[in-house]
Amino acid sequence: MRPRLDDPAWLEQQYDNRARVPDHPRILGNWAQASAHVRAQSPAARLDVPYGQGLNETLDVFPPTQPQPGGTPVLVFIHGGYWRSLDKSDFSFVAPAFNAAGALVLVPNYALCPAVTIEHIALQMAQAVAWAVDHAAEHGGDPARIALVGHSAGGHLATMLLTCRWKELDPGLPAQPLAGALSISGLYDLEPLRHTPGVQRDLRLTPAAVARLSPAFFPRPKGTRLYAVAGLDESDEFLRQNALIRDVWGPTAVPVCETLPGLNHFSVLNPLADPSSRLHDLALRLLGLR
């Protein structure tokens, strides 16, 4: 089904996830509480490490419980919040299960709209990946084994990074430093958001920005792969977005495109921290730990 771009009320119903999930305050509160506990119980973690000099350009480093022989893979988790809310401190809870599996976990922050644009945020996340390439080894990580996981807006950013022209950002970077990305409830076509009043108020998307920021409009990336996953209980538009990136990039670039039953836009993130879950397994596969 094509999005009804001339129907703002319908678009609000499709894209206002907090209205769609009345239980979202409890879920967000649980994330924040669990994350505070993780930081309190992680003496080896390094918090608020600068990856740049700009607004919110810091990240948290969570080292593995046991380094892997031959190098420890690096997971970079990019949080969501429609590019306008939430903070890295809300998502420390994703780290322990991956630390126990042998991964170094980095959780970067970024500036928020409307103080900055989505373009600015995407460049910040590219800078965070460049930091990982240059500095992961200092924390026991292998800069040749970096994978991304992003939720919602973070899924969009992770997918954008697969298409980054890294050599133009820094000639010293590899042409493709990323093994792949797991995008959870990601967004790949931003045109509907330009017509959704509740988010457009902060995002201030223009037609030109939509073209620059919609991975569904880009050539498929080479030398890497995307896993696209959404909750089956999400809106029709989020389910369409999830299928869209597989349709346009194809099964070689997107070998996994799935929906997880019984999960909404917020609860879909919880299994990432569960070692027995499909979502956790997919991330481990990107890291080369499965």
C-alpha positions, 0 to 999 in steps of 0.5 A: 500500500502506498502512503497517503501523503495528502492525508496528514491525519492518517500519516500521524496515525501511522508515524506517531508511535508513542500514541500507538503504544500507550505503554511506551512510558513504562518501556522507556522507563525500564530502558533508562532504569536498566541502563543506569544499573548497567553503568553502576555495575560496569567499572570497566566502562568508559563514559562520555568519551569524545569522538568529536568536538561538537554538540553531544559528540561523546560515546560510552565504551563497554568492554567485553567480559573476555576478549576474543582470540584474534581480536574483539569485534565492535558493535556500535549501537545507534539509538532512536527517538525520531532524531529529536529525543532520547540519549545514549544513557537510555541504552546502556542496557544493550551492552552486557549480553554482547559483552558476555558474547565477546564484543566491545560495545560503543553507544554514541550520542548525537545532537538532536533536531531541531537544533541540528538537521538530520544531515548533521546527525548522519555526519556525526554518526559517520564521525563516531564510526571513524573514531571506532576505526581509529580507537577501538584497538585502544579498548581491545576492539578489532577495527576490521570487525565493526557492525552497527545496530540501530533502532528506529531513527537509529536504524535509518542512520545505521543504514545510511552509514552503509552507503557512506563514501568513507574515503571522501570523509577521510582518505585514511579510512577503509573504503568500507569499514562496516561488516554490516548493520542490523536496522530495527524498525528503521526508516528508509523513505523520509518523504512521508515524514515531510507530510506528517505534521507532528514530526515535520515540525522538528525535522524540517525536511525539504524535498532535497533533504528527503532525496539526500537522506532516504536510503531507499533512493540510494544505490545498494551498498557493496561489500556489506549487508543489511538485516532489516527487522520490524515488529509485526504489531507496528503500523502499516507504514513501518511494515512497508518501510521494512519491506521497502529496503529489501525490495529496492536493494535486493536480497544480496544487500538485504539477506534478512528482512523479517517481522517479529510477532507480538512486538510493537515499535518499542518492545521490538528492541527488548529482545536485542539484549536477550541472548536467546532471541532471534534479534540478538542472534542476528547481531552476533552473526554480523559481528562474526560471533555466530 
